[in-house]
Amino acid sequence: MEQPSAHPIPIDEPASPPLTAAASFESSDEAGVRKRFPWVNLLLFITTVFTTLLAGALQQGVNVFQHPDGLVQGFSFSFTLMAILLTHEMGHYLTSRYHGVGATLPYFIPAPSIIGTFGAFIRMTSPIVNKRALLDIGASGPIAGFVIAILAVAIGLHYSTVVETTTTAGMKLGAPLIFSLISEIVIGSIPDHYDVLLHPIAFAGWIGLFVTALNLIPIGQLDGGHVVYAVFGRRHRTISLIMIPVLILLGIYGWPGWFLWAVLPLIFGINHPPVMDSDRPLDRNRRIIGWISLAIFILTFTPTPFMV
């Protein structure tokens, strides 16, 4: 599977930084400021739209510095990727508000990379009360973003092109299970010595699946860590400790970027802050949501997302 670009592979796309389950309370003055129009959020959003437009145009081989009007060539990639990231973060935000947990609007992170962004995040401004709320908030973002990414991959693959491998240039991408399944349905079997030259919408959808997998790694305070803590409680620490050597092995035998994801939890902590009411058990529906989140992680994860 090829992404039509000759630009270098970026460093890790960290997607949205992990939700913080134990955020500090704001003072009354801070709360007053928070009610004002979110200029910072809007400015970051507009800037990230521009950087993803630029990235999308560069992927198509457009020199936007010589031909600024060519920026429009990046629209399909930018719109799709921003839709996936926005849906992911709004899933967190709206679920937080539903449970009465304070949360900011999404902060997007523009970046000079091949995809134009380092993701987005929201900040929690009050504690999460119980495991039910924690599971809902942690799982809602990845599930919502996953749905949009699936649609993007299906639509994008329809417009993608099957070409001989000798005619393709650019980075090769690993295919997670769900991507391979959709490709089999939309395109069919790919003959030997042929590959798929991804349409920008399909590439944005692939990034969306990758972001989902990163967020659902069951460790620390990533979205997957929230889900694991809500479902397994104190066993969260054991699972996090197991994941560190697993990521190191993946870095050795798969993609070197996994080394970073093994180190980050050691820096920011592998433990999960307790919720206020940790004794309230999950109901059956939420346990199902937890297992659905695990299934999505398996479907979107690939040991070698970027290949030489």
URDAHU-V134294 format. One record per pair of residues at least 24 apart in sequence whose C-alpha atoms are under 6 Angstrom apart, sorted by the first residue. I is the first residue (numbers start at 0). J is the second residue. Records with the same first field share a line. If there is no record, write none. Layout:
I->J ; J
This chain:
0->171 ; 172 ; 194 ; 195
1->171 ; 195 ; 196
2->169 ; 170 ; 196 ; 197
3->169
4->58 ; 169
5->169
9->112
12->117
13->117
14->117 ; 118 ; 210
15->118 ; 119 ; 120
16->120
17->220 ; 221
21->126
22->123 ; 124 ; 125
24->124 ; 125
40->106
43->107
44->107
47->109
50->115
51->77 ; 114 ; 115
52->77
54->113 ; 114 ; 115
75->200
76->199 ; 200 ; 203
80->203
83->144 ; 147
86->144
87->140 ; 141 ; 143 ; 144
88->140
90->139 ; 140
91->136 ; 139 ; 140
94->136
95->136
100->125
101->125
127->274
128->274 ; 275 ; 276
129->274 ; 275 ; 276 ; 277
130->229
131->281
134->226 ; 229
137->222 ; 225
141->211
148->204 ; 207
151->200 ; 201 ; 204
152->201 ; 204
155->198 ; 200 ; 201
156->201
159->196 ; 197 ; 198
160->195 ; 196
161->194 ; 195
162->193 ; 194
163->192 ; 193
164->192 ; 193 ; 194
171->306
172->304 ; 305 ; 306
173->303 ; 304 ; 305
175->299 ; 300 ; 301
176->298
177->298
208->299
212->296 ; 299 ; 300
215->296
219->269 ; 270
236->270
253->302 ; 303
254->303
